[in-house]
Amino acid sequence: MKAGVAANLAVLRAILVSGVTLERPLAIHSVISEEDGGLGAFGTMLRGHRGDAAVLTEPTSNRIVTACAGALTFALAIHGRAAHGSTRLQGMSAFDAFLPVNAALSALEAERNARPDPRFRTTTLPYPISIGRVRSGDWASSVPDLLVAEGRMGVQLGEHPAAARAALERAVGDACAADPWLRDYPAVVSWPGGQFASGHIADDHAFIDEVSNAITTLSGRAAPERTAAPYGSDLRLYSGLGGIPTLHFGPGDVNFAHAPREQVDLDELFAVARALTLLAVRRCGAHL
């Protein structure tokens, strides 16, 4: 988002330096906490900041993102029975107990991705369920009596987060009911961390065409692809809580986000800034 912020600031500076006057207001919201639930955008909406439309400059690889899935952070506590490693059969490894639960999550992921929304035509796995961290055991020569697995669950477009939570809890519960150990010592599911609903702009909203036209006017190329993103963002707060038609268009490739070599092509940054400037002056009625 550093490049997205730079593009936004460049738009404002270009308009100010040009000396044009805008008939309607233009605002930049630079907020915190998008990664863990969007409290910055939430607070901005609560304070009454609104607009006729909004562009979130998330990295979109020259595409227009009109919808994004949600994401929920979950934790699983799996209990075992401690024993010395030399007498392993006297205990029950929490790691071994976790394996059928992990298999149930894989099956749930496949089920939830069987019929994805058509807007995800370029995404192989729109609603992934992944385990990001596993902690278990205190010593190499002991049978662990507790495993804690923390992960992320994708929320389907239009799905209420409560329904997604219920689906995961049901899958874990069924796996526990079918396992001799977990039947007596079921996994405990909790929902810490970031919680994102899905969000979208109507497929036929005129704002999408306005953004596309600004891009093609300057690039001379075909209209950019319209797609959906498999990650949560502040889009759902702007469109849902704020009632603002919102989409994503910004410099960079999301595959580099949070990667060891985060990078953005400068030519792409300049192109996005120019397109957003043209969009702003068209929508806000610029004149000398």
HUZIMO-V978503 format. One record per backbone hydrogen bond with DSSP energy under -1.0 kcal/mol. CO is the residue of the C=O (numbers start at 0). NH is the residue of the N-H. If there is no record, write none. Layout:
co-><CO,CO>
nh-><NH,NH>
This chain:
co-><0,1,2,3,4,5,6,7,8,9,10,11,12,13,20,31,32,33,37,38,39,40,41,42,43,44,53,55,55,59,63,64,65,66,67,69,70,71,73,74,75,76,77,80,82,83,86,87,91,92,93,97,98,99,100,101,102,103,104,105,106,107,108,110,116,117,118,119,127,129,132,134,138,140,143,144,146,147,148,149,149,150,151,152,154,155,159,159,160,161,162,163,164,165,166,167,168,169,170,171,172,173,175,178,180,180,187,189,193,195,198,201,204,205,206,207,208,209,210,211,212,213,214,215,224,226,228,233,234,235,236,237,244,246,247,249,251,252,253,255,264,265,266,267,268,269,270,271,272,273,274,275,276,277,278,279,280,283,283,286>
nh-><4,5,6,7,8,9,10,11,12,13,14,15,16,17,286,39,37,36,41,42,43,44,45,46,48,47,246,57,248,62,226,247,200,228,198,154,195,152,150,189,148,187,146,91,142,86,89,90,80,96,97,101,102,103,104,105,106,107,108,109,110,111,112,113,119,120,227,122,153,151,149,147,141,84,93,79,77,134,75,131,132,73,129,71,69,158,162,163,164,165,166,167,168,169,170,171,172,173,174,175,176,177,178,182,183,184,76,74,72,70,67,204,207,209,210,211,212,213,214,215,216,217,218,219,63,65,68,237,238,239,241,243,53,55,64,59,60,255,256,258,268,269,270,271,272,273,274,275,276,277,278,279,280,281,282,283,285,22,23,20>
